[in-house]
Amino acid sequence: MSHQTPKKTKLYKIKKIIILSVFFCVLYLILLYKVYYLINSPWNALFRIYSLLTGVFLFSRFIISYFYSDKHNHQYSPGLYPKCSFVISCKNEEDSISKTIDTCLTSIYPNELDCIAINDGSTDNTLSQMKESKRKWGSKLRIISFSENRGKREGMSEGVLASKNDIIIFVDSDSFVRPEAVKIIVEHFIEDPQIGAVSGNTRVENDGVNMLTKMQSARYGISYDIFKASESVFGTVTCCPGCFSAYKRKAILKVLRKWRFQTFLGSRSTFGDDRSLTNFVMRTRKVVYCRSAIATTIVPERFKKLFNQQLRWKKSWIREGIANTGSFIWRKNPVASLSFYINLLIPIFGPIIIVKVLLVDFATHGTLPLYYVFGIVAMSLLFGIYYYAIYPNKYWWYVLIFSLLYTFVLIWQMPYALIKLRDTKWGTR
């Protein structure tokens, strides 16, 4: 096999050169478009500022993520790896919970691992599946069962309190951890004691089912490998997803009560648990992203479930941005904080821009928004190519479709999310 290595290396280099060439060609076209648009646009100063800030923010993701590094070349002594507990809180996940527990407890790790599974008032056979796993894993698995649904945050909290280990690893009940992922993600805590939480890299398990799952596969890749990578450069990852993330237990315990009983506008916060916990921890510690620690998760295969999931995420994004992250991130790195505030405002003002483009311009000038669509497609293509250079996901180009879906359909969730911020319904159960 060794005689093929030089040929493969050469082909890899050629492929990289082609990808980078296409990337810079598209980037050049977008920059020309942006300059022309800003000079010739009939829009007022507010819309020009919005366009400029959006462009600066998106282009900055490429520049900042270039400096992201996730090398694991150092060999640590097995004695340095702390004991870990997986915490899995779920409701009605009979089809996947056993597999999730198995992938956690078969992890290759140099120290002790255990798992705490919380049945949050399931009405299907989830508890029975947990008990079956208990017979398989014995003392490595502990089951906590609520007689009625108390919410994921309650389940996560009980799991943390039940654990005696140094590291808590949250895993969703429909997510599956790769064997080496735990060892890799924990190495960040060994390397830097200031780190309080680490986001793993979650890819889509059911990516090939239909167009929706393929779009989400591309979106997940860009969200993690570009956006989280950019935030990680400054130690300010704003969300360690519940799919697969690790925390220092003592960092959670310091904020556990505030997080567990968090309220917003007089209502108990019952969703966005992962984003909320991340930001409570980030107040005093670094939060980073680990590209090499991989898990997969099952994403919605039907539009209604995807729609409700996206609405829930938007509500938690607004709530946490206003009431939590926005109140302290200005104390962190100035580039990270400026990026956060711009990214918070872009989707909130987005619907206003769409109304201007689709309705006002067409009604007053009879112009079709082709230039706007071109900008969306070109920018999506740029992100897709950049992501493909990092990880050659065959569904990378579906990000173009997802971007159009988001711009013309899902973005209208934003004003509704603002109105329904006090609504505590989960939406996908």
C-alpha positions in Angstrom: 0.0 0.0 0.0 2.9 2.3 0.6 3.6 2.8 -3.1 0.1 4.4 -3.5 0.7 7.0 -0.8 2.5 9.6 -2.9 -0.2 9.4 -5.6 -2.9 9.8 -3.0 -1.1 12.7 -1.5 -0.7 14.4 -4.8 -4.4 13.9 -5.7 -5.4 15.3 -2.2 -3.3 18.4 -2.8 -4.8 18.9 -6.3 -8.3 18.6 -4.8 -7.5 21.2 -2.2 -6.1 23.6 -4.8 -9.3 23.2 -6.9 -11.5 23.7 -3.8 -9.6 26.8 -2.7 -9.6 28.2 -6.3 -13.4 27.9 -6.5 -13.7 29.4 -3.0 -11.7 32.5 -3.8 -13.5 32.9 -7.2 -16.9 32.9 -5.5 -15.5 35.2 -2.7 -14.3 37.7 -5.4 -17.8 37.7 -7.0 -19.5 38.2 -3.7 -17.2 41.1 -2.8 -17.9 42.8 -6.2 -21.6 42.3 -5.7 -21.5 43.7 -2.2 -19.5 46.8 -3.3 -21.8 47.4 -6.2 -24.9 46.9 -4.1 -23.8 49.3 -1.3 -22.9 52.0 -3.9 -26.0 51.7 -6.1 -28.6 50.6 -3.6 -31.6 53.0 -3.3 -32.1 51.8 0.3 -31.7 54.2 3.2 -28.8 54.3 5.7 -30.4 51.7 8.0 -30.6 49.0 5.4 -27.0 49.8 4.1 -25.7 49.4 7.7 -27.6 46.1 8.1 -26.1 44.8 4.8 -22.6 45.9 5.8 -22.8 44.4 9.2 -24.2 41.1 7.9 -21.4 40.9 5.3 -18.6 41.7 7.8 -19.9 39.2 10.3 -20.2 36.3 7.7 -16.8 37.0 6.1 -15.2 37.2 9.6 -16.3 33.6 10.2 -13.9 32.4 7.5 -11.0 34.5 8.8 -11.5 33.6 12.5 -12.2 29.9 12.0 -8.9 29.7 10.0 -7.1 30.1 13.3 -9.0 27.4 15.1 -7.0 24.4 16.0 -8.0 21.0 17.6 -4.8 19.0 17.7 -4.5 16.0 20.0 -0.9 15.0 19.5 0.1 15.1 23.1 0.0 11.7 25.0 -1.3 12.2 28.5 -0.7 9.7 31.3 -3.8 7.5 31.9 -3.8 8.8 35.5 -4.6 12.3 34.3 -7.9 11.4 32.8 -10.7 12.1 35.3 -13.7 9.9 36.0 -16.7 10.7 33.8 -20.5 10.3 34.0 -22.8 10.3 31.1 -26.2 12.0 31.8 -29.1 11.1 29.5 -32.5 12.7 30.2 -35.3 11.6 27.9 -39.0 11.2 27.3 -40.5 8.6 24.9 -37.3 7.5 23.2 -37.9 3.7 23.2 -36.4 3.3 19.7 -33.0 4.8 20.4 -32.3 4.9 24.2 -30.6 1.4 24.4 -28.3 2.2 21.5 -27.4 5.5 23.0 -26.5 3.9 26.4 -24.5 1.2 24.6 -22.4 3.7 22.6 -21.7 5.7 25.7 -20.6 2.7 27.9 -18.5 1.1 25.1 -16.4 4.2 24.9 -12.6 3.7 24.9 -11.4 5.6 27.9 -8.5 5.1 30.3 -10.5 5.8 33.5 -13.9 4.9 35.0 -17.1 5.7 33.1 -20.7 5.4 34.3 -24.1 6.4 32.9 -27.1 8.0 34.6 -30.3 7.6 32.5 -33.3 9.7 33.5 -36.8 8.6 32.4 -38.8 11.9 32.3 -42.3 10.5 32.6 -42.3 8.5 29.4 -45.5 7.0 28.2 -44.0 4.4 25.9 -41.5 1.6 26.6 -38.5 3.9 27.3 -38.3 2.8 31.0 -38.5 -0.9 30.0 -35.6 -0.4 27.5 -33.6 1.3 30.2 -34.1 -1.6 32.6 -33.1 -4.0 29.9 -29.8 -2.0 29.5 -29.4 -2.1 33.3 -29.4 -5.9 33.2 -26.6 -5.7 30.6 -24.4 -3.0 32.2 -25.1 -3.6 35.9 -23.5 -1.0 38.2 -22.3 1.1 35.3 -25.8 2.2 34.6 -28.1 4.0 37.1 -31.7 4.7 36.3 -33.7 7.7 37.7 -37.4 7.6 36.8 -39.9 10.4 37.2 -43.6 9.3 37.5 -44.6 12.3 35.4 -42.9 14.7 33.0 -40.8 17.3 34.8 -38.8 18.6 31.9 -35.4 17.9 30.5 -33.7 20.5 32.7 -35.0 18.7 35.8 -33.7 15.4 34.5 -30.3 16.9 33.7 -30.1 18.4 37.2 -30.9 15.2 38.9 -28.3 13.4 36.8 -25.6 15.9 37.8 -26.5 15.6 41.5 -26.5 11.8 41.3 -23.0 11.7 39.8 -19.8 11.7 41.9 -17.4 12.0 39.0 -15.4 15.0 37.9 -16.7 15.3 34.3 -20.4 15.3 33.2 -21.1 14.4 29.6 -24.6 15.2 28.4 -25.8 13.1 25.5 -29.3 13.2 24.0 -31.3 10.0 23.9 -31.2 9.9 20.1 -27.4 10.6 19.8 -24.6 8.1 19.5 -21.1 8.7 20.7 -18.1 7.4 18.8 -15.7 5.1 20.7 -12.8 7.5 21.0 -14.9 10.7 21.4 -14.9 10.9 25.2 -11.1 10.5 25.6 -10.6 13.3 23.0 -13.1 15.7 24.5 -11.8 15.3 28.0 -8.3 16.1 26.9 -9.3 19.8 26.7 -9.9 19.9 30.4 -6.5 18.3 31.1 -4.8 20.8 28.8 -6.4 24.0 30.1 -7.9 24.1 33.7 -9.7 27.3 32.8 -12.1 25.4 30.5 -15.5 24.8 32.0 -17.3 23.1 29.1 -16.5 21.6 25.7 -18.9 21.2 22.8 -18.4 18.0 20.9 -18.9 17.7 17.1 -22.3 16.3 16.2 -23.1 15.0 12.7 -26.4 13.8 11.4 -27.1 10.1 11.8 -30.0 9.8 9.4 -28.6 12.3 6.8 -29.6 10.3 3.7 -33.3 9.8 4.4 -34.7 12.8 2.4 -34.0 16.4 1.4 -34.8 17.7 4.9 -32.1 15.5 6.6 -29.6 16.2 3.9 -30.1 20.0 4.4 -29.7 19.6 8.1 -26.5 17.5 7.6 -25.0 20.5 5.7 -26.3 23.0 8.2 -24.9 21.1 11.2 -21.5 20.9 9.5 -21.3 24.6 9.0 -22.8 25.4 12.4 -20.1 23.4 14.1 -17.0 23.5 11.9 -17.3 27.2 11.0 -19.4 29.1 13.6 -18.5 27.1 16.7 -14.9 27.0 15.6 -14.9 30.8 15.3 -16.3 31.2 18.8 -13.9 28.6 20.2 -10.9 30.7 19.1 -11.9 33.1 21.9 -13.2 30.5 24.4 -16.7 31.8 24.0 -18.8 29.0 22.4 -22.3 30.2 23.2 -24.0 26.8 23.1 -22.7 23.3 24.0 -25.5 21.3 22.4 -27.2 18.6 24.4 -26.4 16.1 21.6 -22.9 15.7 23.0 -21.1 18.0 25.3 -18.9 17.8 28.4 -18.7 19.9 31.5 -16.7 20.1 34.7 -19.1 19.0 37.4 -17.9 21.6 39.8 -18.5 24.3 37.2 -22.1 23.1 36.9 -22.7 22.9 40.7 -21.7 26.6 41.1 -24.6 27.6 38.8 -26.9 24.7 39.2 -29.6 26.4 41.2 -29.8 29.5 39.1 -29.9 27.4 35.9 -32.4 24.9 37.2 -34.9 27.4 38.4 -34.2 30.1 35.7 -37.2 32.3 34.8 -37.8 34.8 32.0 -40.6 37.3 32.0 -42.2 35.5 34.9 -42.2 32.1 33.2 -40.1 29.1 34.1 -37.5 28.4 31.4 -38.2 24.9 30.1 -36.3 24.7 26.8 -32.9 25.9 25.6 -31.4 24.0 28.5 -28.0 23.4 26.8 -27.6 27.0 25.7 -28.6 28.3 29.1 -26.2 26.1 31.0 -23.4 26.9 28.6 -23.8 30.6 29.2 -24.0 30.3 33.0 -20.7 28.4 32.9 -19.1 30.8 30.4 -19.6 33.8 32.8 -16.4 32.6 34.7 -14.8 30.0 32.5 -13.8 29.3 28.9 -16.1 27.3 26.7 -14.5 25.6 23.6 -15.4 23.4 20.7 -13.7 20.0 19.9 -13.9 19.1 16.2 -12.3 15.7 16.7 -14.8 14.4 19.3 -17.6 13.1 17.2 -21.2 11.9 17.8 -24.1 11.5 15.5 -27.7 12.5 16.2 -31.1 11.8 14.6 -32.7 14.9 13.1 -36.3 15.6 12.2 -37.4 13.9 9.0 -40.7 15.7 8.7 -41.1 19.5 8.1 -43.6 20.0 11.0 -41.1 18.6 13.6 -38.3 20.6 12.0 -40.4 23.8 12.0 -41.2 23.4 15.7 -37.6 22.6 16.6 -36.4 25.7 14.8 -39.0 27.8 16.6 -37.9 26.5 20.0 -34.3 27.2 19.1 -35.1 30.8 18.1 -36.9 31.4 21.4 -34.0 30.2 23.4 -31.6 32.1 21.2 -33.5 35.4 21.8 -34.1 34.7 25.5 -30.5 33.8 26.3 -29.1 36.5 24.1 -31.0 39.2 25.8 -31.2 38.0 29.4 -28.0 36.0 29.8 -25.2 36.1 27.3 -25.7 39.7 26.3 -25.4 40.8 29.9 -21.8 39.6 30.3 -20.1 38.7 27.0 -18.9 42.3 26.6 -16.4 41.5 29.4 -14.9 38.8 27.2 -12.8 39.3 24.0 -14.0 42.5 22.1 -14.1 40.7 18.8 -16.1 37.8 20.3 -18.5 40.2 22.0 -19.0 42.4 18.9 -19.6 39.3 16.8 -22.2 38.1 19.3 -24.2 41.3 19.3 -24.2 41.6 15.5 -25.3 37.9 15.2 -28.1 38.6 17.7 -29.4 41.5 15.7 -29.2 40.0 12.2 -32.0 37.5 12.5 -34.2 39.9 14.5 -34.1 42.5 11.8 -34.1 40.0 9.0 -37.9 39.9 8.5 -37.9 43.6 8.0 -35.4 43.3 5.2 -37.4 40.5 3.6 -40.6 42.7 3.7 -38.7 45.5 2.0 -37.3 43.3 -0.7 -40.3 41.1 -1.4 -43.1 43.6 -1.0 -42.0 47.3 -0.9 -39.5 47.1 -3.7 -41.8 45.1 -5.9 -44.9 47.3 -5.2 -43.0 50.6 -5.8 -40.5 49.7 -8.5 -41.8 46.4 -9.9 -38.4 44.9 -9.3 -38.0 41.2 -8.6 -35.6 40.3 -5.7 -33.2 38.4 -8.0 -30.2 40.3 -6.7 -31.1 39.4 -3.1 -31.6 35.7 -4.0 -28.2 35.8 -5.8 -26.5 37.1 -2.7 -28.1 34.4 -0.5 -27.1 31.6 -3.0 -23.6 32.9 -3.5 -22.9 33.3 0.3 -24.4 29.8 0.9 -22.2 28.4 -1.8 -19.1 30.0 -0.2 -19.9 28.5 3.2 -20.6 25.1 1.6 -17.3 25.1 -0.3 -15.4 26.1 2.9 -17.1 23.4 4.9 -16.3 20.8 2.2 -12.7 21.7 2.4 -12.8 20.9 6.1 -14.9 17.8 5.9 -16.0 16.4 2.5 -19.6 15.8 3.3 -21.4 14.8 0.0 -24.5 16.7 1.0 -22.6 20.0 1.4 -24.4 21.7 -1.4 -27.8 21.3 0.3 -26.9 24.3 2.4 -28.0 26.4 -0.6 -31.5 24.9 -0.3 -31.5 25.3 3.5 -30.5 28.9 3.2 -33.4 29.7 0.9 -35.8 27.8 3.1 -34.6 29.8 6.1 -34.6 33.1 4.3 -38.1 32.9 2.9 -39.9 30.5 5.3 -38.2 29.9 8.7 -37.1 33.5 9.2 -40.8 34.4 9.8 -40.6 32.5 13.0 -38.5 35.2 14.5 -41.3 37.8 15.1 -43.5 35.0 16.3 -40.8 33.7 18.6 -40.5 37.3 20.1 -44.2 37.3 20.8 -44.2 33.8 22.3 -41.1 34.0 24.4 -43.1 33.2 27.6 -44.6 30.1 26.0 -43.0 27.0 27.7 -44.2 24.3 25.3 -41.5 22.1 24.0 -43.1 21.8 20.5 -41.6 18.5 19.3 -43.0 16.1 21.8 
